[in-house]
Amino acid sequence: MKIEGKEYRTIWFENNFVKIIDQTKLPHKFIIKELKTFDDAVNAIKNMEVRGAPLIGATAAYAIVLAIKENNNLNFIKKSSEKLVNARPTAINLQWAVHRMNNKLSSVNPEDLFNVALKEVDEICNEDINFCKNIGLNGLNIIEEIYNKKKNTINILTHCNAGWLATINWGTATSPIYHAYKKGIPVHVWVDETRPRNQGANLTSFELNEEGIPNTIITDNTGGILMQRGEVDMCIVGTDRTLSTGDVCNKIGTYLKALAAHDNNVPFYVALPSSTIDWETKDYNEIPIEERNADELSYIEGKDDKNNISKILIYPEKSKSINLAFDITPAKYVTGLITEKGICKASTNGLKQMFSKL
């Protein structure tokens, strides 16, 4: 996808280093950052310079490449992998990518580890791009069906950022939107601000602007009344982990949107590549919900009237706060799962029929 008219991926390998778009600086600054060491990659994941389940997975895979550069001993790689898995516990793609890399490298000669690892990361990234493109083509069918009935602009509500900045390219929730726009279907996106880190306002709206797609930022509490007024035709969100039962773990606030959509008969879809499916966990209460630093709530960063980027305290100094990063949307509130293979019901049977893996 594009930034200032130039095509980018979110992560790539160049001159023996990993390069990323530092998402903590968007939308006010566009900075490409080099990850030179394994610890650089871990910190990029922890500090959300990269975020979004598929991109976290790709970054973890590149982190193993950087670990091999430092020490190609398999024990060192194993210890590095354990550190990676703990960097952000909720997004299943991180574990998936680390396990895939370790399985690939388990029987490789030490002198070949680097080249084999780098090739495997390329495959992971290219696979994700293809998956996200297919998610878009499958989701396009839903948008087309609504448009053929409405014959007017399709209003889509999304939460957080499940755009190309959360993947390698195309995105998950945004991919159907991009494909619809490219096909000439008039679309407009309601972009949830997504407190506390404002990934919707800072990232989703930013990338939609760069692609020329009409969008409007709303507070996280506005979606319900828009649905009551009939101003939302469908919701599409991403996911950091979807259980084989169809239950969805995504950015905090997703559950409330699903409840509002259910109450107002608005279709609520979740877009995801199969790498984001947790085939093992059956009870959503067992999903580790990341609790991040409360400073993300009490401080906010932005540009002042002199174009300076500043960080300010917005809560009373003595107040306490809790910063849970994700919530769970039970499968019964999900209209369907949009995957690279097609659209299925958010259920064990639906996923079993789609992937024949359970």
C-alpha positions in Angstrom: 0.0 0.0 0.0 1.0 3.6 -0.2 2.4 6.4 1.9 2.8 9.7 0.0 2.2 7.9 -3.2 5.1 5.4 -2.7 4.5 1.6 -2.2 5.7 0.1 1.1 5.6 -3.0 3.1 5.5 -2.7 6.9 8.8 -4.7 7.4 11.6 -5.8 5.2 15.3 -6.9 5.2 17.9 -4.6 3.7 21.6 -4.2 4.1 21.7 -6.9 6.7 19.2 -5.2 9.0 15.5 -5.4 9.5 13.6 -2.2 8.6 10.2 -1.2 9.9 7.9 1.8 9.8 7.9 3.1 13.4 4.2 3.2 14.1 4.6 5.1 17.4 5.5 8.1 15.3 2.5 8.0 13.0 0.6 10.0 11.8 2.7 13.1 12.5 6.1 11.7 11.5 7.0 9.0 9.0 10.2 7.3 10.2 11.8 4.1 8.9 13.7 2.5 11.8 16.5 -0.1 11.6 16.4 -3.2 13.9 20.0 -4.2 14.2 19.9 -6.7 17.1 17.6 -9.3 18.5 16.8 -7.0 21.5 15.9 -4.2 19.0 13.2 -6.5 17.5 11.9 -7.6 20.9 11.7 -3.9 22.1 9.9 -3.0 18.8 7.2 -5.6 19.6 6.9 -4.6 23.3 6.9 -0.8 22.6 4.4 -1.2 19.7 6.7 0.2 17.1 5.2 -2.7 15.3 1.8 -4.0 16.2 -1.0 -6.1 14.7 -1.0 -9.8 15.0 0.4 -10.7 11.6 3.1 -8.0 11.7 4.1 -9.1 15.2 4.5 -12.6 13.9 6.7 -11.5 11.0 8.8 -9.3 13.3 9.3 -12.3 15.7 10.5 -14.4 12.7 12.9 -11.6 11.7 14.0 -11.4 15.4 15.2 -15.0 15.1 17.2 -14.1 12.0 18.8 -11.3 14.1 19.5 -13.8 16.9 21.2 -16.1 14.5 23.4 -13.2 13.3 24.6 -12.8 16.9 25.0 -16.5 17.8 24.0 -19.4 15.6 23.9 -21.8 18.5 20.6 -23.6 18.7 20.4 -23.3 22.5 20.8 -19.5 22.1 18.1 -19.5 19.5 15.8 -21.5 21.9 16.4 -19.0 24.8 15.8 -16.1 22.4 12.5 -17.7 21.3 11.3 -18.0 24.8 12.0 -14.3 25.4 10.1 -13.5 22.2 7.0 -15.5 23.1 6.7 -13.4 26.4 7.1 -10.1 24.6 3.3 -9.8 24.0 1.3 -12.7 25.2 -2.1 -12.2 23.6 -1.4 -12.2 19.8 -1.2 -15.8 18.8 0.8 -15.0 15.6 3.8 -14.4 17.7 3.8 -17.9 19.1 2.9 -19.3 15.7 5.8 -17.6 13.9 8.4 -18.6 16.6 7.3 -22.3 16.5 7.3 -22.3 12.7 10.8 -20.9 12.6 12.1 -23.3 15.3 10.6 -26.3 13.5 12.2 -25.2 10.3 15.7 -24.7 11.9 15.7 -27.7 14.2 17.7 -29.9 11.9 19.7 -27.3 9.9 23.5 -27.1 10.1 24.8 -24.1 12.0 26.5 -22.6 9.0 23.2 -22.7 7.0 20.9 -21.4 9.8 21.0 -17.7 8.7 20.1 -18.3 5.0 17.4 -20.9 5.8 15.9 -18.6 8.4 15.8 -15.6 6.1 14.2 -17.6 3.4 11.5 -18.9 5.8 10.8 -15.3 6.9 10.3 -14.3 3.3 7.8 -17.1 2.9 6.0 -16.0 6.0 5.7 -12.5 4.7 4.7 -13.4 1.2 2.2 -15.9 2.5 0.6 -13.2 4.7 0.4 -10.8 1.8 -1.4 -13.4 -0.3 -3.7 -14.3 2.6 -4.7 -10.7 3.2 -5.3 -10.1 -0.5 -7.6 -13.2 -0.5 -9.4 -12.0 2.6 -10.1 -8.8 0.7 -11.5 -10.6 -2.3 -13.7 -12.8 -0.1 -14.9 -9.8 1.9 -15.5 -7.8 -1.2 -18.4 -10.2 -2.0 -20.2 -9.1 1.2 -19.8 -5.4 0.4 -20.9 -6.0 -3.2 -24.0 -7.8 -2.0 -25.0 -4.9 0.3 -24.2 -2.3 -2.4 -26.4 -4.1 -4.9 -29.3 -3.8 -2.5 -28.6 -0.3 -1.2 -27.3 1.4 -4.4 -25.6 4.0 -2.3 -22.4 4.6 -0.3 -21.6 1.7 2.0 -20.8 2.8 5.6 -18.4 0.4 7.3 -17.4 0.7 11.0 -14.0 -0.7 12.1 -12.2 -0.7 15.4 -8.5 -0.2 16.2 -6.2 -0.8 13.2 -6.5 -4.0 11.2 -5.1 -2.3 8.1 -2.0 -2.9 6.1 0.0 -1.3 8.9 -1.0 -4.3 11.1 0.1 -6.9 8.5 2.7 -6.9 5.7 0.4 -5.4 3.1 -3.4 -5.1 2.4 -4.5 -5.6 6.0 -7.3 -7.8 7.2 -10.4 -5.7 8.1 -9.3 -3.1 5.6 -8.5 -5.4 2.7 -12.2 -5.8 1.6 -12.6 -2.0 1.8 -9.5 -1.5 -0.4 -10.8 -4.0 -2.9 -14.2 -2.5 -2.9 -12.8 1.0 -3.4 -10.5 -0.2 -6.3 -13.6 -1.7 -7.9 -15.5 1.6 -7.8 -17.9 0.8 -5.0 -18.5 4.0 -3.0 -17.4 3.3 0.6 -17.1 5.4 3.7 -15.4 4.2 6.9 -16.3 5.1 10.5 -13.0 4.9 12.3 -13.1 4.2 16.0 -10.5 6.4 17.7 -9.5 3.4 19.8 -8.3 4.6 23.1 -5.8 4.5 24.8 -3.2 4.4 22.0 -5.6 5.7 19.3 -4.6 3.2 16.6 -7.8 3.9 14.8 -7.3 7.7 14.6 -3.5 7.6 14.2 -3.2 4.6 11.9 -6.4 3.5 10.2 -7.5 7.0 9.2 -3.9 7.8 8.2 -3.7 4.8 5.8 -7.2 5.4 4.4 -6.3 9.0 3.7 -3.2 7.9 1.9 -5.4 5.6 -0.3 -8.0 8.3 -0.9 -10.8 6.5 0.9 -13.4 8.7 2.7 -13.4 8.1 6.4 -14.5 9.8 9.6 -12.9 9.4 13.0 -15.4 8.8 15.9 -15.0 8.4 19.6 -15.2 4.8 20.8 -18.6 5.4 22.3 -20.2 6.8 19.1 -20.7 3.6 17.1 -23.9 2.6 19.0 -25.9 5.7 18.1 -24.7 5.5 14.5 -26.1 2.0 14.3 -29.4 3.1 15.9 -29.7 5.8 13.2 -29.1 3.3 10.4 -25.8 4.9 9.5 -23.7 1.7 9.7 -24.2 -1.0 7.0 -21.6 -3.4 8.4 -18.8 -3.8 10.9 -15.4 -5.3 10.0 -12.7 -5.8 12.7 -9.5 -7.7 12.9 -8.4 -10.1 15.6 -5.3 -11.0 17.6 -6.5 -14.5 18.4 -9.6 -16.4 17.3 -10.3 -19.7 19.0 -11.4 -22.8 17.1 -14.8 -22.2 18.8 -15.2 -19.0 16.9 -14.7 -16.7 19.9 -12.6 -13.6 19.0 -10.0 -11.8 21.1 -9.3 -8.3 19.7 -8.5 -4.8 20.9 -10.4 -3.6 23.9 -13.8 -2.2 22.9 -14.5 -4.7 20.2 -17.0 -6.6 22.4 -19.1 -3.5 22.9 -19.2 -2.9 19.2 -20.4 -6.4 18.6 -23.1 -6.0 21.3 -24.3 -2.8 19.6 -24.3 -4.4 16.2 -26.3 -7.4 17.5 -28.9 -5.2 19.0 -29.3 -3.2 15.8 -29.1 -6.1 13.3 -25.9 -4.8 11.8 -23.7 -7.5 10.3 -20.5 -7.9 12.4 -17.6 -9.6 10.6 -14.1 -10.5 11.7 -11.3 -10.7 9.2 -8.3 -12.9 9.8 -5.6 -15.1 8.2 -5.5 -18.7 9.4 -2.2 -17.9 11.3 -4.4 -16.0 13.8 -6.4 -19.1 14.7 -5.7 -20.7 18.1 -6.5 -24.4 17.4 -5.6 -25.5 20.9 -7.4 -23.2 23.4 -11.1 -24.0 23.8 -12.1 -21.7 26.6 -11.7 -18.0 26.0 -11.2 -17.5 29.7 -7.8 -19.1 29.2 -6.6 -16.5 26.8 -3.9 -14.3 28.5 -5.1 -10.8 28.3 -2.2 -8.3 28.2 -2.3 -5.6 30.8 -0.2 -2.7 29.7 1.3 0.3 31.5 -1.4 2.6 32.9 0.6 5.6 31.6 -0.9 4.8 28.1 -4.2 5.9 29.6 -3.1 8.9 31.7 -0.8 10.5 29.1 -1.6 11.4 25.5 0.7 12.5 22.8 0.0 14.9 19.9 1.0 17.9 17.9 0.6 21.4 19.4 -0.2 24.6 17.5 3.5 25.1 16.8 3.9 21.7 15.2 5.8 20.3 18.2 5.0 16.8 19.3 4.3 16.8 23.1 3.1 14.4 25.7 0.7 15.6 28.4 -1.0 14.2 31.5 -4.8 14.1 31.2 -5.8 12.3 34.4 -5.6 13.5 38.1 -2.1 12.7 39.4 -3.5 10.7 42.3 -5.9 8.6 40.3 -5.4 4.9 39.6 -6.3 3.3 36.3 -6.2 -0.1 34.6 -5.1 -0.7 31.0 -6.4 -4.0 29.7 -5.4 -4.2 26.0 -7.9 -6.8 24.7 -11.4 -8.2 25.2 -13.3 -11.2 24.1 -16.3 -11.2 21.7 -18.2 -14.5 22.0 -18.9 -16.3 18.7 -22.6 -15.8 19.0 -22.2 -12.1 18.2 -20.0 -12.7 15.1 -21.9 -12.8 11.8 -19.0 -14.5 10.0 -15.2 -15.0 9.8 -13.6 -13.7 6.6 -10.5 -15.8 6.0 -8.1 -16.4 3.1 -10.1 -19.5 2.2 -13.5 -18.0 2.3 -16.2 -16.9 4.7 -17.4 -19.2 7.4 -19.5 -19.2 10.5 -17.8 -18.4 13.8 -18.1 -21.9 15.2 -16.3 -25.1 15.6 -18.2 -26.6 12.6 -17.7 -23.5 10.5 -13.9 -23.5 11.0 -13.7 -27.3 10.6 -15.4 -27.2 7.3 -13.2 -24.3 6.1 -9.9 -25.7 7.2 -10.5 -29.4 7.8 -8.0 -29.2 10.7 -10.1 -29.9 13.8 
